[in-house]
Amino acid sequence: MSAKTLDEQRWFFADKLEPLFDKRLIRWLTSSPMSLYGLGIPPAQYAELAGVQALQMGAYDEAIPWLEKALDLHDVETISPLELATLRRRLGQAYYGQGKLAESRQHSMEALTILGRPLPATSRGLTVDLLQQLGRQVLHRLWPDHYLGRSKQTEETLREIAQAGDTLAEVAYFNNETVLAINLCLWGLNRAEAVGASPELARAYAHIGFLASLSPLHFLADDYVRRAQEIAQDLEDLPTQAIVWFLAGIVDLVTCRWHRSRSMLEQAIEIARQLGDRKRLGQYLSLLGNVFYYRGLFGRSAEVWAEIDALASRRNDAHQQGWSSTWQALFAMRS
């Protein structure tokens, strides 16, 4: 096979080989990983490619076994630290999508450790690191030309750090680890800004905007969200746009801008449906259900939460099932 790098092999697979896998005979012939050598794809790389494809489609229950298999098959002596960290980060994202926060946390933390950015081991260390990241962000805002897009680390490493930190920050948020969540969002943003315009930077701005909206600094929240939306719009990256519109919808919800919040959330929901990402769809619908409820549209809210319950049941997502059960009990008390 002429493709020498993983990126070249991914392109070859997607452009030349992937269409063949729609045929039953080809699927049967390649059901054994060893048979893939005949196609020029080693089993470890094929498993990773299959896992990445499922992850991008939001099929987390399919992505996890493929990515776990890739982790087992890769030669630890030949795989680069960046490739290993990428694989761990993707496993963290897949487990998060399936609602398995402990597993997501484990793989995301291992990815950061491989990349040379382990988390502080103590609460005091986290607090000190948080203050350092906050100071760095202030410097970025005061002298952007001196800091933005000027990191000495490679772009691939910085983007991997930002993505792994992004997933871990969401896990920390759901685990009520406030200091950790804020810390991860800040240093994820600082590293994403060192790269420049990217999906990671758009998501980082949106996350900081959400955090700022929880304080009296609503003007700061709006500024970060505006930055996120401008980058996401220019990149035309649908998953990033969905997350940015979702977080913008939360900021509008917190500040009681109901109509704008509904508009942002409906755009995010439409993208999630288009991508087939049921995990994100459930998240985005939950906020839309809240908007309807706070505006007194209880029937519409109940319909949304019923859809969330159905989605969570099909995915066996305990977290979203818990949310929907709580809201459905509330609607039952009102009836």
NORKA-V575007 format. One line per field, one symbol per residue. phi: phi as a letter, one per 40 degrees, with the letter a starting at -180 (. if undefined). A space follows every 10 residues. Layout:
phi = ???
This chain:
phi = .ccbbccccc cccccbcddc cccccccccb ccdcccdccg bddccccccc cccccccgcc cccccccccc cccccccbcc dccccccccc ccccccccgc cccccccccc cccccgbccd cbcccccccc cccccccccc ccbcccbcgb cccccccccc cccccccccc cccccgcccc ccdccccccd ccccchdadc ccccdccccc ccccbccccc cccccccccc cccccfbcdc dccccccccc dccccgcccc cccccccccc cccccgcccc dcccccccdc dccccgcccc cccccccccc cccccfcccc ccdccccccc ccccc
